[in-house]
Amino acid sequence: MKNPMLFLVAILLSVTLFAQRVSIQPSILDFHLGPKGVQAQPISITNLSDHKIAFRAYLADWLRDSTGNHQYFKPDTLKRSCASWVHLNKNFIEIEPGKTGELLVQLQAPADTTSFRQMKWAMLFLQSTDEQDAASRANKAMQTQVKELLRIGIHVYQTPPLLTKHQAKAISFLPLDAEKNSYQMTMQNTGDVMLQCKSYIELTNIANGKEYKLEKVEFPVFPDGVRKIKFNIPDTVPAGKYSALSILDIGEDMPLEAIEKTIEIK
């Protein structure tokens, strides 16, 4: 190939354009079942393009690592997986141009009450497939690579209704030695439900009392999950010694967690 970089750009552009022509709703399926509970929720896939599209549906296990990146595993291999509880009315769906297709996702909970002592989750993937129509055959090599790249994940959460404990702990607030004026707060979700967290830093100049507040960082954390939040002190904060308050907010009516220390901004 004469210009591999140009080919790669063309692939990424095609992926972006194709993704913009497909609407999939919702992106999260939230279940709250007890033992033997059954509930079905639909996923709507709208084809906004001018050609037929097709998706293959399959399940996986997943986690967020300490920096928030997703890690994927085979279905039903993690302790908190609910992949084996999920049933689809079809594993393959084709949608004509301008039409909307529906995929029904049913969660069927077991009778074993021990399964409801923890929140569980899984990921439902919709991956585009090669239709082998006249248009795709005309440029088969490129179409195949583009469609392999288009994969959309739908979060599946199962939170038993008796689990209501919202709790987190701020573990540490430390400088990042490799980066100037950068700090890292580490926290852990010590409750039994997923938390939608906010974290930020308040700075008070020890010499003159002037205060600065860094922008909030928002992130979700699974039960037992540990998250490391990086903060870069902006150049607009003058050099000097500061009292730094690292704050963790896990929602309204919940107490804030905070760590205070003296830092020097250079």
N, C-alpha and C positions, 0 to 999 in steps of 0.2 A: 504494500500500500504506500503510495507516494507521500501522503500527509496524514499520519495516524492521529495527530492532535486535532486536525480539522474534522476527522471522522468522529472522534470522541465528542467534540463540541456539538456536532450534528445529532448524535445520539441523545445527549443530555437535553438539547433543545426539543427534540421530538418527545422525550419523556415528559418534559414540562408542559408542552402543548397538549399532549394526550391526557395528562392528569387534570388539566383545566377543563377538559370536555367531559369529565365524569364527576357526578355529585353523589356522594355516599353519606347517608344519614341514618342513625346517629353514629358518632365515633366512640361512644361509651354505652355499654349495656350494664345497667346497675340492677342487681337482684338482691332481695332481702327475704330469703326463704328459710323456713324451719324444716325439721325432719319430714320427709315424704312430700315436701312442697313441690309444686310444678308451676312454671310460668313460662310463657312464650313472648318474645319481643321481636318485632320485624325490623329488618334493615332495608331501606329503600336505595336502589341504585338507579340513577337517572343518566341516560346516555345523551349527552348534549352534542355529540359529534355527528358526522354525516355518514358513518359506517357502523356496521354491527360490531358489538364488542362482547367479549366473553370473559368470565372470571371463574377460577377454581377456588373453592373455599376449604380451608384446613385450619387445624388448631395447633397451638404451641404453648409451652410454659415460658414464663419470663420473669425477670427481676430488674429493678433499677439498682445500679451500683452506687458507690458512695459519691460519685460526681453527677449522678442523674442519668447516665447512659443506660440504654436497654441492653440486657443480655437475654438471649433466647435459648431454649432447650426443647428437647423432644416432649410431646404432650404427656402429662400425667407422670412426670419424673420428679417434680419438686413436691415437698411436703405440703405446701399450701396450694397446690394445683386443684382446680375444679374442672379441668379439661374433660375428664371422663363423665362429668355430669351434663355436658353440653351435647345437644342433638340438633342436627340441621335437617330441614326438610328436603334439602338438595345440596350436593357438593359441587355442582356445576351450573352456571346460569348464563344464558345468552340474552342480550338486550338489543333490540332494533333501534335505529336512529330515532331520536326524539321520544323514545319510550322510557318507562320506568319499570324495573323489575323488583321483585321483593324476595328476600331470603328470610325465612322464619327460624329464629334461634330459640330453642327451648332448653331451659335448665331444669333438670329433674334431680331433686335432692334425695339422698338415701335416707333410710330409716335410722341408721346409726347415729345416736345423739352426740357421740364424741366428735363427729365431723363438724359440729357447729360450735366448737369452743374457739375457733379461729376464723378470721376472714380468709377467703380463698379467692384466687383469680386465675385468669388464662388470657390468651390472645387469640382472636379469630383473624386470620389473614385472608384477604381477597387478592389473588394474583392473576394478572391478565394472562390469557393464553393465545396461542397463534391460531387464527381462524382458517388459515390457508385459503383465503379467497383470492380473487384475481389480483387485487391491489397488493396484497402481501406477497404473493408469488413473484410479482414484478420486481420486488426488492427484498427478497426473502432474508438475506443475510442481515440486513439492517433491522428489519421489522422484528426478527427473532430476538436480537439483542435488546432492542427497546422494550419489548414486552416482558422480557425476563426481569427488567429493572423495575417495572411498575408493580409494587406490592403495597397494599394498604392494610394497616393493622387496626382492629377494633378491640378496645379494651373490654374485657368481661370481668365484672366484680361481683362477688357473692359475699354479702355482709349479713350474717344472722341477726335478726331483729333484737336479740338480747344483748348484743355487743354494743356498748355505748361509751366505753372509756376512752376519752380524749386526753392523752398525756404525752409529754415529751420532756427531754432533759438536754440542757446545754452542757456539753462535755468539756470543750476546750475552746480557747481563742488565742491563736498563736501566729507569730509572723512567719511569712514564707521567705526563708533565707535567700533563695535563688532569685527573688524578684523584689525590686525596690518598692517600699511603701505598700506592700501587699500582705494581707492577713487572711487567715482561714478560721472559720468557726465550724466546729464539729458538733452535731446534735444526733440524738437517737429518739425514735418513736417508741415510747415505753407503754403506749396504750394498746388497744385491741382493734382499732379501726384505722383506715388510711387518713392521714392528715394533710390538709392544704395549708402550708406554712408560709410565713413571711419572715424575713430576717433583714436587719439593717444595723448600721453603726451610727451612734451619736458621739460626736467629738466635742470636747470642751478644752479650749486653749488654757493651759494652767497659768500663763503669764497675764492674760487680759480677760479671760472669761468668755471670749467669743465662742459661739456654738456653731457646729456644722452637722448636718444630717445627710448621710449617704442614701442613695436611692435604694428602695426595698427590692429584695430578690425573692421571688415567689417560686415555690416548688412543692410537689407532693412527695410524701414518704409513706411507704408501707409499714405495717406493724413490725416491730423489731428492726426496722431498717435504720441504717446510719447514713447521714448525709453530711458532706463537707461543702461549705459555702465559701467561695473566694470573694474577697473584697479588695478592690484597688483604690487606694486613696487618690482622688483626682488632684491635678496640679493646681487647682483653684484653692486648695487648702494650704495656707502658708506653713513653712517649716517651723518646727518648734516642738515642745513637749505638750502632750494632750492626755486628758483623762478620756479613755475610750470605753464606751459602753456597747457591747455586742448584744443585740436583743433578738429573741426568738418569739414570734407571735403565732400561735396555733389556732386562733379564731376568737370570735366575740365571746365574752363571758368566761374566758379561760385565762388563768394567770400567765403573765409573761415570764419567760426564762431569760436571764441575763448574766453576762460575765463582764466584770469591770477590771481594767488594768491601765497602767500608765505606759504610753508609747511615745516614741520620738519620730516625728516626720521630718525627713531630710530633703 
